[in-house]
Amino acid sequence: MKGRIHSIESMGLVDGPGIRTVIFLQGCKLRCLYCHNPDTWQMGGGDLVEADDLIKKIKRYRPYFERSGGGVTFSGGEPLLQPEFLLENLKKCKELGIHTAIDTAGYGFGEYDEILKYTDLVLFDLKHEDPKQYLFVTGQKEDKSLKFLKAAQDAGTKMWVRHVVIPGITDQVDHIISLAKKIKELGHVTKVELLPYHTMGENKYEAMNIKYKLEGVEQMSKKRTEELTEILLKELGPNFYAEENETSSSTFIKKIG
Ligand code: SF4
């Protein structure tokens, strides 16, 4: 079975517990305003690879991630847009006893139950809790993402929720309060993180001759992100607490227990 890969990172530190081998799958149908990887968008791009060859590579990295309690994270682009290839790789990882995560906005297709059976952790990129704003931020309707979210909830898969805060777009206190409300409705969430918008991918747009929609928007300040994290924590209630992320010196929110 073959699939399209954008790239592989062997020492990922933020996409799941421990050290991760991160496989970036090619292809995404969303067009998030802040996307710093527009080179992952085209479905036909990237390198065509055999699942068996990919697993051979993963096995080579295994000593690094295994000692740290890490594993493999399938990211993108949107990994759910290659569901069969993703499933094949997840199965192979689980046969080898490797911890698996998928980093997704939920914007794929197909039935997700099989995929979730072999997924230990979902890193869910919650674009926006309001349907109109979801459309504004991503260029697509939220229904596909909600379908995946429901499947993950039904499967009881452990979930980390991540949300990008952009100055003037997703940094309002009202929005953070309704985001907290949405997160509180979800089960199996063990970690929540606000990610500050940065402009690091902007030069890729220029190189690819694509208009960068957030031109002129400042990067999100670390200080404001921390303040919003505090508000989010307060809104999430007593079942959550804040913890320092040593690798990025930022704060994230964890669920007690
Ligand atoms: S889902 Fe991810 S890869 Fe796709 S456009 Fe949004 S940020 Fe970019």
Boltz pocket constraint, residues with backbone or C-beta under 6 A from the ligand:
constraints:
  - pocket:
      binder: B
      contacts: [[A, 28], [A, 29], [A, 30], [A, 31], [A, 32], [A, 34], [A, 35], [A, 36], [A, 37], [A, 38], [A, 40], [A, 76], [A, 77], [A, 78], [A, 105]]
      max_distance: 6.0
